[in-house]
């Protein structure tokens, strides 16, 4: 399919919010992942996985240590009954705008059934200024509540820790450092 990846500034486009909402609201997608044997991701499962993945050197970094403490202290506060199909990697490189102006979310390898805050948090924290979150979420069809803010922050922290370790394991140290800086910026 001919087209281009979205640029970071394109993530503010109304169509991004609308397509993500359509994906999150899709019962056929949810049914498909369920039939494939996927079960909903729970915050406790994610936290347990982080413990297994983070090596001692990563855990010793002050920002990582502080982030882990936050995740542990708040894990019981982020449960949500809403479980939808989440892409789990909504960075701008995974959005394709075709030549005929159709928008697609591509690269579904990491898709799972989870709290939509997983996708929303990383997208908002990465691309949308905080003062515009309410407007962006309105286009998505959701109100910005304290509970949603807390869930998004928790999942963003968890995803950042996972990304730090993944890039370290791949010896992609500059990318790892960017994730560390990202964590420091949202503390």
Number of C-alpha atoms within 10 A of each C-alpha: 7 8 13 13 17 18 13 13 10 14 21 18 12 15 16 23 19 17 15 21 18 12 17 22 15 13 13 11 16 20 14 12 18 15 10 9 9 14 13 17 13 16 23 15 10 15 17 10 13 17 12 8 14 19 13 8 9 16 17 12 12 11 17 21 13 13 21 19 11 15 20 12 10 15 17 10 13 22 14 15 8 12 19 22 26 24 23 22 20 23 17 19 15 16 20 20 17 14 11 8 9 10 18 16 20 14 14 13 9 9 14 20 22 23 25 24 26 22 22 27 22 22 22 20 17 16 17 16 11 11 8 12 19 14 16 24 18 15 17 19 12 13 14 14 10 9 13 18 15 16 25 24 23 23 25 25 23 21 19 21 25 19 17 22 22 16 17 18 13 10 11 13 14 11 16 21 14 15 20 18 13 16 18 13 9 10 10
